[in-house]
Amino acid sequence: MTGHYSSEIDVGFARLDVDRVARTGDPEVVFGGVKTPEQVVVALRTLHQAHPDLPVLATRLTDEAVTLCRRELPEAEVDTVGRTAVLGAPRPARGRVAVVCAGTADLPVLRECAVTVAAFGAHAETVADVGVAGLHRLLAQRERIAACDVVVAVAGMEAALPSVLGGLVGAPLIAVPTSVGYGWHMDGLTAWLAMLNSCAPGVLTVNVDNGFGAGVAAARIARRTGG
């Protein structure tokens, strides 16, 4: 590809794709899991300089990267539960995404998803600890969830939450399996297969613990359909 869509910034350890905004509407995101803390800071700072009017996001930060981001980028919003950092002012939100999780053990994935939704330009409405073991909690939040343009359901164990929500609301529903459970849970494979085999129509499933991927998809749907 040539021309406008080929611009990159070489920072030594990576070539940052600064024209991704022109192609997709969103800046490149820094995956922090395989980068040193110093590399995360450099990448975030460089992307922010290239896109001063948009928030730039880093995910899967190590504890060391969280510490360095707070020291070197004090203006960044750092979420220690979701292991994310956002540098830059939030863009105006369009559309609403309900990010719902079954239990408190799913909070890291919920937070990663909610931060991503906000960084990608939609409003995140978080609803936590409404798993099917306490169905009354979920039913108490049904109207709040149904009022959103998109729903993301995060669950481990047997992953029943997305199927239940699929029978309660009519919004697009993205299911996120988590690697949480007792016994031979197979690191989230049980939850993933359960979500893929949901009997509720309209349930779409992402990979295990992929709150980021669900958040990007949900925000883009909400931006197109939300008021």
C-alpha positions in Angstrom: 0.0 0.0 0.0 1.3 3.4 -0.9 0.5 7.1 -0.4 -1.4 8.4 2.6 -2.1 5.1 4.1 1.6 4.0 4.4 2.8 6.5 7.1 4.6 4.9 10.0 6.9 6.1 12.9 9.9 3.9 13.6 10.6 3.9 17.3 13.3 1.2 17.2 11.4 -1.8 18.6 8.3 -1.2 16.5 6.9 0.7 13.5 3.8 2.6 14.8 1.0 2.8 12.3 -0.1 6.4 12.6 -2.4 6.2 9.6 -4.7 3.6 11.2 -7.0 6.4 12.1 -7.6 7.3 8.5 -8.4 3.6 7.7 -10.5 2.6 10.7 -11.3 5.7 12.7 -9.2 4.6 15.7 -5.5 4.9 16.6 -3.2 1.9 17.0 -3.4 0.3 20.4 -0.3 -0.7 22.4 -0.2 -4.4 23.5 1.9 -4.2 26.6 2.1 -7.9 27.4 5.3 -8.5 25.5 6.9 -5.0 25.8 9.2 -3.6 28.4 7.8 -0.8 30.6 10.0 1.7 28.7 8.7 0.5 25.4 5.1 1.0 26.5 5.8 4.5 27.6 7.6 5.4 24.3 4.8 3.9 22.2 2.0 5.7 24.1 3.8 9.0 24.1 4.6 8.8 20.3 1.0 7.8 19.4 -0.3 10.6 21.5 1.9 13.1 19.8 0.7 11.8 16.4 -3.0 11.9 17.6 -3.2 14.8 20.1 -7.0 15.0 19.7 -7.7 11.3 20.4 -7.1 9.0 23.4 -4.5 6.3 22.8 -4.7 3.0 24.7 -2.3 0.4 26.1 -3.5 -3.0 27.3 -2.2 -5.9 29.3 0.3 -3.9 31.2 2.6 -5.5 33.7 2.9 -4.2 37.2 6.2 -2.6 36.3 4.6 -0.9 33.2 1.8 0.4 35.4 4.3 2.0 37.8 6.4 3.6 35.0 3.3 4.9 33.2 2.2 6.6 36.4 5.6 8.2 36.8 6.4 9.2 33.2 2.9 9.9 32.0 1.1 11.4 35.0 -1.7 12.6 32.8 -2.6 9.1 31.7 -5.6 7.3 33.1 -4.3 4.0 34.5 -6.6 1.1 35.5 -4.8 -1.4 37.7 -7.7 -3.9 37.6 -8.0 -3.9 33.8 -4.2 -3.4 33.3 -4.8 -0.5 30.9 -3.5 3.0 30.4 -5.2 5.8 28.3 -3.3 8.9 27.3 -5.2 11.8 25.9 -8.6 13.4 26.5 -11.7 11.2 25.9 -13.5 11.7 22.6 -17.2 12.6 22.7 -19.1 9.4 23.4 -21.7 8.1 20.9 -23.9 5.2 21.8 -24.0 3.1 25.0 -22.5 -0.3 25.7 -23.6 -2.3 28.7 -20.5 -4.3 29.9 -21.9 -7.0 32.2 -19.9 -9.6 34.2 -21.1 -12.6 36.2 -18.7 -12.4 39.2 -16.0 -10.3 40.8 -13.4 -12.7 39.5 -14.3 -11.5 36.0 -13.6 -7.8 36.8 -10.2 -7.7 35.1 -11.8 -8.6 31.8 -14.8 -6.3 32.4 -12.5 -3.4 33.2 -10.3 -4.0 30.1 -13.5 -4.0 28.0 -15.1 -0.9 29.6 -11.9 1.1 29.2 -11.6 0.0 25.6 -15.2 1.0 24.9 -14.6 4.5 26.3 -11.3 4.9 24.4 -13.0 3.9 21.2 -15.7 6.5 21.5 -18.8 5.0 23.2 -20.2 5.2 26.7 -19.5 2.1 28.9 -22.3 1.2 31.4 -20.7 -1.4 33.7 -22.8 -3.9 35.6 -20.9 -6.3 37.8 -21.6 -9.4 39.9 -24.9 -10.4 38.3 -24.2 -14.1 37.5 -27.0 -16.7 37.3 -26.3 -18.0 40.7 -28.1 -14.9 41.9 -30.5 -14.4 39.1 -32.5 -11.8 41.0 -29.5 -9.4 40.7 -29.5 -9.7 37.0 -33.2 -9.2 36.7 -33.0 -6.1 38.8 -30.6 -4.6 36.2 -32.5 -5.8 33.1 -34.0 -2.5 32.1 -30.7 -0.6 32.5 -28.9 -3.2 30.3 -31.7 -3.3 27.7 -31.6 0.5 27.3 -28.0 0.2 25.8 -27.2 -0.1 22.2 -24.9 -3.1 22.6 -24.3 -5.6 25.4 -21.1 -7.3 26.3 -21.5 -10.3 28.7 -18.4 -11.5 30.5 -18.5 -14.8 32.3 -16.4 -17.9 33.3 -17.5 -21.1 35.1 -20.3 -22.6 32.8 -20.8 -19.2 31.1 -24.6 -19.1 31.3 -24.8 -15.3 31.6 -24.8 -14.6 27.8 -27.5 -17.1 27.1 -29.7 -15.7 29.8 -29.1 -12.1 28.6 -29.8 -13.2 25.1 -33.3 -14.2 26.2 -33.9 -10.9 28.1 -32.6 -8.1 25.7 -32.7 -7.5 22.0 -29.5 -5.5 21.6 -26.5 -7.0 19.8 -24.7 -9.2 22.3 -21.0 -10.0 22.5 -20.0 -12.9 24.8 -16.6 -13.0 26.4 -15.5 -16.2 28.1 -13.0 -15.9 31.0 -10.5 -18.4 32.4 -12.3 -18.5 35.7 -13.7 -21.6 37.3 -13.4 -24.6 39.6 -11.8 -27.9 38.8 -11.0 -28.9 35.2 -12.0 -25.6 33.6 -9.4 -25.9 30.9 -8.4 -22.2 31.1 -11.7 -20.9 29.8 -12.3 -23.6 27.1 -15.4 -24.7 28.9 -16.9 -21.2 29.0 -15.9 -20.6 25.3 -17.6 -23.7 24.1 -20.7 -23.0 26.1 -21.0 -19.5 24.6 -20.5 -20.9 21.1 -23.3 -23.3 21.7 -25.7 -20.9 23.2 -29.4 -21.5 22.4 -30.1 -17.8 22.5 -30.1 -16.2 19.1 -27.7 -13.4 18.3 -24.9 -14.3 20.7 -21.4 -13.6 19.2 -18.4 -14.9 21.0 -14.8 -13.6 21.1 -11.7 -15.4 22.4 -11.0 -16.3 26.1 -10.3 -13.2 28.3 -10.5 -10.9 25.2 -12.2 -7.9 26.8 -10.2 -5.7 24.4 -11.6 -7.3 21.2 -15.1 -7.2 22.5 -14.7 -3.6 23.6 -13.5 -2.5 20.1 -16.4 -4.3 18.4 -19.0 -3.1 20.8 -17.9 0.6 20.6 -17.8 0.5 16.8 -21.4 -0.9 16.7 -22.6 1.7 19.3 -20.9 4.5 17.4 -22.8 3.5 14.2 -26.2 2.8 15.8 -26.3 4.8 19.0 -27.9 8.2 19.4 
